[in-house]
Amino acid sequence: MKLLLRKGTTSKLIRFVVLDSSSTIGARRTGLTSTSFTAFYIREGQNNEVAITLSVGVLGTWSSGGLKEIDATNMPGWYELGIPDAALANGADSVGLCLKDAAANNIVQVDMEIQLGPVDRLPHDWQLGGY
């Protein structure tokens, strides 16, 4: 997954899907918690990754490292994560983020690249028609 965010963005929640590594049909994993994952980020220009301390999140409420399943029934496999403010701070043009299985839960690793720019930008097709 690739995202584009403004440099220095704070209190940002991102959503992502977790797939089941034991599935041959792309099944999604439900019922996971902050202890199911380990998470790391690395900013452009850094020479080492930074561990994200994961905690129990509250849906729709940012907390650094807060992780919460959205709804196992209506949105199976969807989770929300509070990105640490330091990951998105000024001084870098991109940050890579990795969430991986911490406890043999058959989780497919989730990788994201976040491009950090001077402004937030809408997807190209949203800009058609002068919006």
VMD Tcl script that draws the C-alpha trace (Angstrom):
set ca {
  {0.00 0.00 0.00}
  {1.22 3.50 -0.79}
  {-0.05 6.70 0.86}
  {0.63 10.38 0.30}
  {0.54 12.64 3.37}
  {1.64 16.13 4.28}
  {5.00 16.33 6.08}
  {4.49 16.97 9.75}
  {1.00 15.41 9.86}
  {0.07 14.51 13.42}
  {-2.51 12.22 15.00}
  {-2.96 10.21 11.79}
  {-4.99 7.01 11.71}
  {-4.49 4.61 8.83}
  {-6.56 1.58 7.87}
  {-5.30 -1.62 6.33}
  {-6.36 -5.18 5.57}
  {-4.71 -8.28 7.06}
  {-4.73 -11.47 5.00}
  {-4.42 -15.05 6.25}
  {-1.12 -16.60 5.14}
  {-2.57 -20.12 5.39}
  {-5.41 -19.35 2.96}
  {-5.24 -20.18 -0.74}
  {-8.21 -17.91 -1.51}
  {-7.12 -14.66 0.15}
  {-9.11 -15.02 3.35}
  {-8.83 -12.18 5.84}
  {-7.72 -12.47 9.48}
  {-10.11 -11.36 12.20}
  {-9.82 -11.25 15.97}
  {-6.26 -9.91 16.05}
  {-5.01 -7.50 18.72}
  {-1.97 -5.32 19.32}
  {-0.12 -8.35 20.71}
  {-0.62 -10.19 17.40}
  {1.82 -7.88 15.58}
  {5.23 -6.29 15.72}
  {5.57 -3.00 13.87}
  {8.47 -0.90 12.64}
  {9.05 2.18 10.52}
  {12.07 3.72 8.82}
  {12.27 7.27 7.53}
  {14.22 8.27 4.46}
  {17.81 8.97 5.51}
  {17.70 6.87 8.68}
  {20.15 4.01 9.04}
  {17.94 1.83 11.25}
  {14.28 1.03 11.81}
  {12.25 2.25 14.78}
  {10.00 -0.11 16.71}
  {6.41 1.03 17.17}
  {5.07 0.17 20.60}
  {1.61 -1.21 19.88}
  {-1.25 -0.85 22.32}
  {-4.99 -1.42 22.44}
  {-6.58 1.30 20.34}
  {-10.03 2.88 20.38}
  {-11.67 2.93 16.97}
  {-11.63 6.43 15.48}
  {-9.37 7.84 18.21}
  {-5.66 8.40 17.54}
  {-3.05 7.18 19.97}
  {0.54 6.46 18.98}
  {0.70 2.75 18.16}
  {-2.97 2.24 19.00}
  {-4.25 -0.73 17.00}
  {-7.87 -1.79 16.72}
  {-9.90 -4.20 14.61}
  {-12.66 -2.26 12.86}
  {-15.49 -4.83 12.70}
  {-14.94 -8.57 12.27}
  {-18.44 -9.11 10.89}
  {-19.04 -6.16 8.59}
  {-15.43 -5.36 7.60}
  {-13.51 -8.61 8.20}
  {-9.75 -8.22 8.22}
  {-9.78 -4.40 8.47}
  {-7.71 -2.74 11.21}
  {-6.84 0.81 12.22}
  {-3.43 2.03 13.46}
  {-2.29 5.32 15.00}
  {0.95 6.24 13.21}
  {3.52 7.74 15.61}
  {3.92 11.48 14.95}
  {7.71 11.07 14.72}
  {7.29 8.84 11.65}
  {5.60 11.66 9.72}
  {7.65 14.60 11.02}
  {9.36 17.14 8.77}
  {12.83 16.22 7.55}
  {12.14 13.19 5.34}
  {10.32 12.65 2.06}
  {9.12 9.12 2.79}
  {8.64 6.54 5.49}
  {8.31 2.77 5.22}
  {6.09 0.88 7.65}
  {5.95 -2.86 8.32}
  {3.53 -4.86 10.49}
  {4.32 -8.53 10.84}
  {3.17 -11.59 12.72}
  {4.35 -11.70 16.33}
  {2.65 -14.86 17.52}
  {2.13 -17.42 14.72}
  {-1.29 -16.03 13.76}
  {-0.90 -16.78 10.03}
  {-0.67 -13.07 9.24}
  {0.55 -11.92 5.84}
  {3.04 -9.12 6.45}
  {1.57 -5.65 5.85}
  {3.93 -3.19 4.14}
  {3.23 0.49 3.47}
  {5.19 3.31 1.95}
  {4.12 6.79 2.94}
  {5.31 9.59 0.69}
  {5.61 12.84 2.63}
  {4.99 16.02 0.66}
  {4.37 19.73 1.20}
  {0.59 19.38 0.76}
  {-2.10 16.73 0.95}
  {-3.13 15.67 -2.55}
  {-6.32 14.08 -3.76}
  {-6.21 11.12 -6.14}
  {-6.09 12.29 -9.76}
  {-9.64 11.24 -10.65}
  {-11.05 13.35 -7.77}
  {-9.48 16.44 -9.33}
  {-11.43 16.12 -12.57}
  {-14.17 18.68 -13.06}
  {-12.52 21.30 -10.88}
  {-13.22 19.77 -7.47}
}
mol new
graphics top color blue
foreach p $ca { graphics top sphere $p radius 0.5 }
foreach p [lrange $ca 0 end-1] q [lrange $ca 1 end] { graphics top cylinder $p $q radius 0.2 }
display resetview
